[in-house]
């Protein structure tokens, strides 16, 4: 397969080409008819990585960096500078950036509370959007994002990149079309890590390098503490969405994809802050989620943020169980098919990609696999491809995580409408379908 074809389709046949394809000028990188100018919002960590990957793709250029912390901006500019000649323009306020007409798409890799509001604003400004998982901090704003993508007719893709991985695409075909393990009735996912305590935050003056008001954006205002920025906001409900949306999104998305299920009928959660209960960590560090679906299917997920003992031999992954056998994935673009007696009948391995870890917080699979998903987004904008994870797909998988968090926080079993995931006969739980916003920052379509 020619590299041009691989970049357009992200198909399995091009996998062996390896990372060298990322810099191959198949279209002519500066061709005006092809060139897409991109903005990246949030470049301290994941956005930094996405910007590098996108800048290396043919016909793409990072024109703008949007961040509210000087150290993150410096990191982003340095990383992008290694991938392209043009130095991006820095605009700290996303509202000001979206007034600019000279870029095509926005990558959103901010803290979770900004994901949907920024994406909604971007679509209204005529931009296509690549938004990191989770695509929403709560179900209501996720629904608003769907409405915005439709109203403004923009491509919106979530960063559940496994949907673009060649071997997993092949596995889905074998499971859903060829029925290699028969009817699938149960799926299980997991994620473990060795996260340390975050301590008790001290109220201190906001550093001169940080615009704390813009960082909080749509979230209700809180005092600045010394243990929030850059990462520990994940474990505070005002800004974060727990390990579920942080990592379970990937495995639950794969299980939904393979099992061909949409919205659940029943959701349960158990867990809590068990490992280090005397710090500011509010979300569970240990959690199990269970979902039931119509058609006699169920999904479970287990997360242990602070206990790194592997499950099924890997730190993350998923397994499917069917009438005639099972499928096992160890977190990357690989899988095994086993018969009912546990004998491996097929073993498909990921292309060699050394020095990567499936629990790496920036990229568990590496540049090649992120680039496939990003390239699918860019080629869809050009009209040469169809999104592998348009926002309707991404939202459904995010919603499972959000419903799990609502079940956890209310301490109750949720019964849900299988047509849209709305919580049935529980007004208190349904109040958590939305959140409060800082006045003047409410997302609107």
C-alpha positions in Angstrom: 0.0 0.0 0.0 1.3 3.5 -0.9 1.9 5.9 2.0 -0.6 8.3 0.5 -3.3 5.6 0.8 -2.4 4.8 4.3 -2.5 8.3 5.5 -6.0 8.7 3.9 -7.4 5.5 5.3 -5.4 4.7 8.4 -5.8 1.1 7.3 -4.1 -2.0 8.7 -2.0 -2.6 5.5 0.1 0.5 6.1 1.0 -0.3 9.7 4.4 -1.7 8.8 5.5 1.6 7.4 6.2 2.8 10.9 6.8 6.3 12.1 8.7 7.4 9.0 5.4 8.0 7.2 4.7 11.0 9.5 7.1 13.3 7.7 6.6 12.0 4.2 5.4 15.0 2.0 2.7 13.1 0.1 0.6 16.1 -0.5 3.3 18.8 -0.4 3.2 20.2 3.1 2.7 23.8 2.0 0.2 23.3 -0.8 -2.4 26.0 -0.4 -5.3 23.6 -1.4 -4.3 21.2 1.2 -2.9 23.1 4.1 -4.9 23.1 7.3 -4.0 25.7 10.0 -4.7 24.5 13.5 -5.0 26.0 17.0 -4.2 24.1 20.1 -5.8 24.9 23.4 -3.9 23.6 26.4 -0.3 22.6 25.7 1.2 21.6 29.0 0.9 17.8 28.5 -1.5 16.0 26.2 -2.0 19.1 24.0 1.7 19.5 23.6 1.9 15.9 22.3 -1.1 16.3 20.0 0.4 19.5 18.5 3.7 17.8 17.7 1.9 14.9 16.1 -0.3 17.2 14.0 2.5 19.5 13.0 4.4 16.5 11.5 1.5 15.4 9.3 1.4 16.6 5.6 -0.5 19.7 5.0 -0.9 20.7 8.6 0.5 23.5 10.6 0.0 24.8 14.1 -0.8 28.4 13.7 -2.0 29.2 17.3 -1.3 28.2 20.8 -3.8 29.0 23.5 -2.9 28.5 27.1 -3.1 30.5 30.4 0.2 29.5 32.0 3.5 30.8 30.9 5.5 27.6 31.6 3.0 25.5 29.5 3.2 28.0 26.7 7.0 27.8 26.6 6.8 24.0 26.6 4.3 24.0 23.8 6.3 26.5 21.6 9.5 24.4 22.1 7.8 21.2 21.2 6.1 22.6 18.1 9.3 24.3 17.1 10.9 20.9 16.7 8.2 19.9 14.3 7.6 22.9 12.1 9.4 26.1 11.0 6.7 28.6 11.6 6.4 29.8 15.2 2.7 29.8 16.4 1.0 32.9 17.6 0.1 32.8 21.3 -3.3 34.0 22.4 -4.2 33.2 26.0 -7.9 33.9 25.9 -9.9 31.3 23.9 -12.6 33.9 23.2 -10.0 36.2 21.5 -8.5 33.3 19.5 -11.9 32.2 18.1 -12.3 35.7 16.7 -9.5 34.9 14.3 -10.6 33.7 10.8 -7.3 32.4 9.6 -7.3 28.9 11.1 -9.4 25.9 10.4 -9.7 23.7 13.5 -9.2 23.7 17.2 -7.6 21.0 19.3 -8.9 21.1 22.9 -6.6 19.4 25.5 -7.4 21.5 28.5 -8.6 20.3 32.0 -11.9 18.5 31.6 -14.2 21.3 32.7 -13.2 23.3 29.6 -13.6 20.5 27.0 -17.3 20.9 26.0 -17.6 24.7 26.5 -14.5 25.3 24.4 -15.6 22.9 21.7 -19.1 24.5 21.6 -17.6 27.9 21.3 -15.3 26.7 18.5 -18.0 25.2 16.4 -20.1 28.4 16.7 -17.0 30.3 15.4 -16.9 28.0 12.4 -14.0 25.8 13.5 -13.8 22.0 13.3 -12.8 20.5 16.6 -10.7 17.6 17.9 -11.6 17.4 21.6 -9.7 15.2 24.1 -11.6 12.7 26.2 -13.9 13.1 28.0 -15.8 15.3 25.6 -17.9 16.7 28.5 -17.8 17.3 32.3 -21.5 16.4 32.6 -24.1 14.8 30.4 -26.0 18.0 29.6 -23.1 19.9 28.1 -22.3 16.7 26.1 -25.7 17.0 24.6 -25.1 20.6 23.9 -22.0 19.7 22.1 -23.9 17.3 19.9 -26.4 20.0 19.1 -23.6 22.5 18.3 -21.8 20.1 15.9 -25.1 19.5 14.1 -26.2 23.2 14.0 -22.9 24.6 12.8 -22.2 21.5 10.5 -18.6 21.0 11.9 -16.5 17.9 12.2 -16.0 17.2 15.8 -13.9 14.2 16.8 -13.1 12.9 20.3 -9.6 11.6 21.2 -10.7 8.0 21.7 -7.9 7.1 19.3 -8.4 3.3 19.5 -11.2 3.7 17.0 -8.5 4.4 14.4 -6.0 1.7 15.3 -5.7 -0.8 12.5 -5.6 -4.1 14.4 -8.5 -3.1 16.6 -10.5 -2.2 13.5 -9.7 -5.7 12.1 -10.7 -7.3 15.5 -14.1 -5.4 15.4 -14.8 -6.8 12.0 -14.0 -10.4 13.1 -16.2 -10.1 16.2 -19.2 -8.2 14.7 -19.2 -9.5 11.2 -17.5 -12.8 11.2 -18.6 -13.8 14.8 -15.3 -15.3 15.6 -16.2 -15.8 19.3 -20.0 -16.1 18.7 -22.5 -13.9 20.4 -20.8 -11.6 22.8 -22.7 -11.1 26.1 -20.1 -9.7 28.5 -17.2 -7.3 28.4 -14.7 -6.3 31.1 -12.2 -3.4 31.2 -9.6 -2.3 33.7 -7.0 0.3 34.4 -4.3 0.5 37.2 -1.7 3.0 38.2 0.6 4.0 41.1 -0.5 7.5 41.8 0.8 9.1 45.0 -1.1 11.3 47.5 -1.6 14.9 46.6 -1.5 16.3 50.1 -3.6 19.1 51.6 -3.4 22.2 49.4 -2.3 25.5 50.8 -4.0 28.7 49.8 -1.3 30.9 48.3 -1.2 33.8 46.0 -1.8 32.9 42.3 1.5 32.7 40.5 2.2 35.6 38.2 2.7 33.1 35.4 -0.9 31.8 35.6 -4.2 33.5 34.7 -6.3 31.7 37.3 -9.6 33.3 36.1 -9.2 32.0 32.6 -8.0 28.6 33.8 -11.2 28.2 35.7 -13.3 29.6 32.9 -16.8 28.0 33.0 -16.3 26.4 36.4 -17.5 28.1 39.6 -14.7 30.0 41.2 -12.5 28.4 43.9 -9.5 29.6 45.8 -6.1 28.9 44.3 -4.3 26.0 46.1 -0.7 24.9 45.6 -1.7 21.3 44.6 -4.2 21.8 41.8 -2.2 22.9 38.7 -1.1 21.2 36.5 -2.5 17.7 37.1 -4.3 17.1 40.4 -7.4 19.0 39.2 -8.3 15.5 37.8 -9.3 14.4 41.3 -11.4 17.4 42.2 -15.1 17.4 41.1 -15.2 21.1 40.3 -12.8 20.6 37.4 -12.1 16.9 37.0 -14.1 13.7 36.3 -12.3 11.0 38.2 -10.2 8.1 36.8 -13.4 7.0 35.0 -13.4 9.8 32.4 -9.6 10.1 32.6 -9.0 6.5 31.5 -12.0 4.2 31.6 -13.3 6.2 28.6 -10.9 4.3 26.3 -11.8 0.7 27.4 -15.5 1.4 27.8 -15.5 2.9 24.3 -13.8 -0.2 22.9 -16.3 -2.5 24.7 -19.2 -0.5 23.4 -17.7 -0.6 19.9 -17.1 -4.3 19.9 -20.4 -5.2 21.6 -22.5 -2.9 19.5 -24.3 -1.3 22.5 -25.4 2.3 22.9 -27.1 3.5 26.1 -27.4 1.3 29.2 -30.5 0.4 31.2 -28.8 0.0 34.6 -25.7 1.5 36.1 -24.0 0.7 39.4 -20.8 1.9 41.0 -18.8 1.0 44.1 -15.6 2.4 45.5 -14.1 5.5 47.1 -10.9 7.3 48.1 -9.3 4.3 49.9 -5.6 4.3 49.4 -4.7 7.8 50.9 -8.0 9.1 52.4 -6.4 12.1 54.2 -5.7 14.4 51.3 -7.6 16.6 48.9 -8.4 13.8 46.4 -12.2 13.8 46.2 -12.9 11.3 43.4 -12.6 7.5 43.9 -9.1 6.0 43.6 -10.7 2.6 43.6 -13.9 1.9 41.7 -15.9 -0.7 39.9 -18.6 0.1 37.4 -21.3 -2.2 36.0 -23.6 -1.5 33.1 -26.5 -3.5 31.7 -27.8 -3.2 28.2 -30.8 -4.4 26.3 -30.3 -7.7 24.5 -28.7 -9.6 27.4 -25.4 -7.8 27.5 -23.3 -6.4 30.3 -20.1 -4.4 30.8 -17.8 -4.0 33.8 -14.8 -1.8 34.5 -12.3 -1.8 37.4 -10.0 1.1 38.2 -7.3 1.3 40.8 -5.4 4.6 40.6 -3.1 3.8 43.5 -2.4 0.1 43.3 -0.4 -0.9 40.3 -0.9 -4.7 40.4 -1.8 -5.7 36.9 -5.0 -7.5 35.9 -4.9 -10.2 33.2 -1.2 -9.4 32.8 -1.4 -5.8 31.9 -2.0 -2.4 33.5 -5.0 -1.7 31.3 -7.0 -3.5 28.7 -10.3 -5.2 28.0 -11.7 -8.6 27.4 -14.8 -9.9 25.6 -16.7 -13.1 26.3 -18.8 -14.8 23.8 -20.6 -18.1 23.2 -17.6 -19.6 21.4 -14.6 -18.0 23.0 -13.1 -14.7 24.2 -11.0 -11.8 23.0 -8.2 -10.2 25.1 -6.6 -6.8 24.6 -3.6 -5.6 26.7 -4.1 -1.9 26.2 -2.4 -1.4 22.8 -3.2 -2.2 19.2 -3.1 -6.0 19.7 -5.4 -8.8 20.6 -5.7 -12.5 21.2 -8.6 -14.8 20.3 -9.1 -17.8 22.7 -11.5 -20.7 22.5 -13.7 -21.8 25.3 -10.9 -23.9 26.9 -8.6 -20.9 26.9 -6.4 -22.0 24.0 -5.0 -19.1 21.9 -6.2 -19.6 18.3 -5.1 -16.2 17.0 -2.5 -13.7 18.3 -2.2 -10.3 16.5 0.6 -8.2 17.8 1.1 -4.4 17.7 3.7 -3.0 15.5 7.0 -2.5 17.3 7.0 0.7 19.3 9.7 0.6 22.0 9.8 2.7 25.2 6.0 3.1 25.4 3.8 2.2 28.4 0.1 1.6 28.3 -0.2 3.8 31.5 1.9 6.6 30.0 -0.1 9.8 30.9 0.7 11.5 27.6 0.4 8.7 25.0 0.1 5.0 25.9 0.7 3.8 22.3 3.0 6.4 20.8 3.2 8.9 18.0 2.3 6.6 15.2 -1.1 5.6 16.8 -2.1 9.1 17.8 -1.2 10.4 14.3 -3.5 7.9 12.7 -6.5 9.3 14.6 -5.4 12.9 14.1 -4.9 12.3 10.4 -8.4 10.8 10.1 -9.7 14.1 11.6 -7.7 16.2 9.1 -8.6 14.1 6.1 -12.3 14.3 7.1 -12.1 18.0 7.0 -10.6 17.8 3.6 -13.4 15.5 2.5 -11.2 12.5 1.9 -12.4 10.4 4.9 -15.1 9.9 7.4 -14.5 10.5 11.1 -13.7 7.3 13.0 -15.1 8.8 16.2 -17.5 11.6 15.4 -18.8 13.3 18.6 -22.0 11.3 18.8 -19.9 8.1 19.3 -17.5 9.8 21.7 -20.3 11.3 23.8 -22.0 7.9 24.3 -18.8 6.4 25.7 -18.2 9.5 27.9 -21.7 9.2 29.2 -21.1 5.7 30.6 -18.3 7.2 32.7 -20.4 10.2 33.8 -23.3 7.9 34.7 -20.9 5.8 36.7 -19.8 8.9 38.6 -23.4 9.9 39.3 -24.1 6.5 40.7 -21.0 6.7 42.8 -21.8 10.1 44.2 -25.4 9.4 44.9 -24.7 5.9 46.3 -27.6 4.5 44.3 -28.3 2.2 41.4 -29.4 4.2 38.3 -32.0 2.9 36.0 -31.7 4.7 32.6 -33.6 5.2 29.4 -32.0 3.0 26.7 -32.9 5.5 24.0 -30.8 8.4 25.5 -29.2 7.4 28.8 -31.3 9.7 30.9 -31.8 8.7 34.5 -35.3 7.4 35.3 -37.4 8.0 38.4 -34.6 9.7 40.4 -34.8 13.5 40.6 -31.8 13.8 42.9 -29.6 11.8 40.6 -30.9 13.6 37.5 -29.9 17.0 39.1 -26.3 15.9 38.4 -27.1 15.6 34.7 -26.0 19.3 34.7 -23.7 21.5 36.7 -23.5 25.1 37.9 -21.4 27.5 35.8 -19.6 30.7 36.7 -22.0 33.5 35.7 -21.4 34.6 32.2 -19.6 31.4 31.2 -22.7 29.1 30.6 -22.3 27.1 27.4 -25.0 27.9 24.8 -25.9 26.6 21.4 
